[in-house]
Amino acid sequence: MFARVRNLLCLGLLLFGAFFLARAADTNSPLETVPKVDLNRYLGRWYEIAKYPNRFERKCARNVTATYALRPDGKISVVNSCTTHDDKVSESKGWARVVDRKTGAKLKVTFFWPFFGDYWIIDLGPQYEYAVIGEPSRKYLWILSRTPKMDETLYAELTKRLAGHGYDASKLERMKQTD
């Protein structure tokens, strides 16, 4: 029994050390956001063009969208939707709040309160036709578009700019959109 406790303790210390090193590395290269976001222009429906693979989208096979709307209390409603591998529509509802009032580019999003995730807008089209979303640890990344399809030249430009933000574009996974 002592050996099992020792092994669990060692595993815990190892995981804590890995977490600490990952967080320390983040502080060496701060993630830059866009200088200004007009929230009213940002609201509405976005189509997921590509993303870093993540656990909460494993069930999604195609047609991933995110729809944002202003709530009466000033927060933002968030509805993520997708078609699953068994052809069912799955929806997740949450909300967000702006945490950087100066730029409007940093938000906190929750689908399971009281747990929040960072949602930072790191690239944005001049007409709000595309957005690139990241977060400080660079574990998550999304490329969004106002339309289900994105011009391949634009997509290539966006993926080239990701290295400047500390992201590896080779980890991106394209999402199928049939709308």
C-alpha positions, 0 to 999 in steps of 0.5 A: 500500500505504501508503494501505491501511495508513493507512486500516486504522490510522485505522479501528482508531483510530476503533473504539478511540475509539468503544469508549473513549467507550462504556465511559466513558459506562457509568461515568457511570451505574452499572447497579443490580442487585436487592439480593439473589438466592436462587440456589436459587430462581433455578435452573431453567427460564426462558422468554425473553419479550423481548430486545435483538437480538443476534448469538448468537440470530439463528438462534432463531425461537421457544421460547428457554429458559435452564435453570440448575442448580447443579454439584458445584463450586459453579458454575452450568450454563447450557443455552440452547435454541431452535427455529431458523428451519428448525425444529431445536432448537439448544442452547448449553451453558456455565457461570456463576459468581457474582461478587458474593457479597453480593447474588448478582445479578452473574454471569459467564457463558461459553459459550466459555471463557476469554471471559465476559459479564456477567449482572446481575439488574436486576429480579426478581419477588417469587416469582421469576416473572420476571427482567430481565437486563442488563449494564453497557454496556447492549448486552444485555437479556433479560426472562425468565419462569417461564412461556412467556407473560407477562401484558401488564400485567406486561410493560408495567410491566417495560418502563416500569422499564427507562428507570430502568436506562438501557435503551430499551424500544423496542429490545426484540424479543418472542420467540414461545413455543409451549410 
